Amino acid sequence: QNTWIKNFPGCTFSTHPARPVVIACFRWHDPEGGKLLGTLVLNATITTPSLPTNPVKPIVTPATPALKPSQPWLLPSKPISKPVQPIPTLTALVVKPVGPLLLPTKPVKPLQPAWIPATPVNSPANPSGPSLVVAAPAVDKSPLSPSNTVPAKPTATAQDAQNCSVPEFSSLKDWVVNLRVNSQQALLPRISTTCPTTSSKRKVLLIGVDGLRTDAAAMLPLPNIHRLQQLGSWTFWANVQSTGSAVSGPGWASLLTGVEPTKHKVDSNADLRDIAYPTVLKTVKDILGKKVAASCTWAPLIDDFISYTDPSTLDAFYKASNDEAMANAAVNYINNGTYDFIFVDFDECDAAGHSYGFDGYNPSYQAAVVKTDERIGLLLNAIFARLGEEWLIVLTSDHGGKGTSHGDFNMENRRIPFMVASNSPRVRIGPAPEADPGSHMDVLPTIHWFFNISIPAGLDGQVFGFLDYVRTPPSQCVSDPLNCGCG
């Protein structure tokens, strides 16, 4: 009656329309080959005054003897044959959601956003996509150091925000129930002449986490990354670019340009300045005249990609010596209110992987991922405190990792998390389709679509996670086991 577990790795929350459930699970894997050998799933109802609470029998998939558990949790000594007890007895096993999951206190009406067309705008009925927006007048391009930024006052009052065409993030947290399925039909704030959602109120935060291995992101207690899951489309199985090595140079270039290394010409970390395509920061700046800022721990992203191709792209930038300083600068950019597009680069997960191993069970790598999640929380808190703005938050990585490297052609290196979260009702809520998990080359077209500007021809990525966009299905994969991919 439900589809509870998505692809390896990661157990997740899922729901039934009449009965929400919480999943606790164990998975065993061959430590060398990574083959899934067995799964034990425990699920139980959540008790609420208005929902049935019938227990659900556990599902046990037989596993081969003498297997190692993939989680350091307690395992039952024999198969479970009785119904799972109520939630209090499963405290040690239940994966808890981030933040309070509160039901709406008022009756809700069907969502009727007048600005979403009945037919997807890039469907056969309208293949051209959104119209091109004329660039705004020239803007002040002088760099603004994080040290002299001044937090701006909220752009609207709380009363005005109730009339905006998009909900505030603080309100959305009250509607995050059943993977926010309920909010798909909730009474979101309507368009109003007193607080319209104009292009000037749309903002983007692009979060790049260098070397974020996908199983670590899925299984570790990361409340802020999982907060993004609750507010948008997500996958822990997205692809990196497919024609270059899984290293930072071609990975970041493909992420920022939307094309394969065969097109952007960056093949390694030694030829970054060969980049032959514009980055998404430049295209948004050139078309809309948006204010763009970047805060990066890996300085070549600014020196050899963004500013090298066009020194006028960034209105503000900060090259940090560590992720803490980088995140603090980015928080200042958000609080300032001036910038429409902010790009951040976390680098310490990659450093930990090279030093100690890219491994979700390695304590040093775990610590780096958990600390990165805490710093992502600072950025989200700054955004969630603002009023009257429509935000798109994109999180992904340039590559994964295995051992202390990430160049080889294998799934540990070439599968990454990808999340698109928003308070816009245009964004789909829930996991990406298993057959089409997307790639980090989807970043540029997704951001263009959010800003309602045309998508350049010849891209290798597509728009990810939007209700008003129909993706072209990927070609059928013919398994190629020798190369861990499609033939």
Salt bridges, closest charged atoms under 4 A:
ASP210 OD1 - HIS399 NE2 3.13
ASP215 OD1 - ARG213 NE 2.83
ASP286 OD2 - LYS282 NZ 2.82
ASP303 OD1 - LYS319 NZ 2.98
ASP304 OD1 - ARG273 NE 2.61
ASP310 OD2 - LYS282 NZ 2.74
ASP315 OD2 - LYS285 NZ 3.19
ASP340 OD1 - LYS203 NZ 3.50
GLU348 OE1 - ARG375 NH1 3.09
ASP350 OD2 - HIS354 NE2 3.42
ASP350 OD1 - HIS399 NE2 3.55
ASP350 OD1 - HIS406 NE2 3.59
GLU374 OE1 - LYS371 NZ 2.96
GLU389 OE1 - ARG386 NE 2.76
GLU390 OE1 - ARG202 NE 3.57
ASP398 OD2 - HIS399 NE2 3.27
GLU412 OE2 - LYS402 NZ 3.95
GLU434 OE2 - LYS6 NZ 3.49
ASP436 OD2 - ARG471 NE 2.70
ASP442 OD2 - ARG471 NH1 3.25
ASP460 OD1 - LYS263 NZ 3.20
ASP468 OD2 - ARG426 NE 2.82
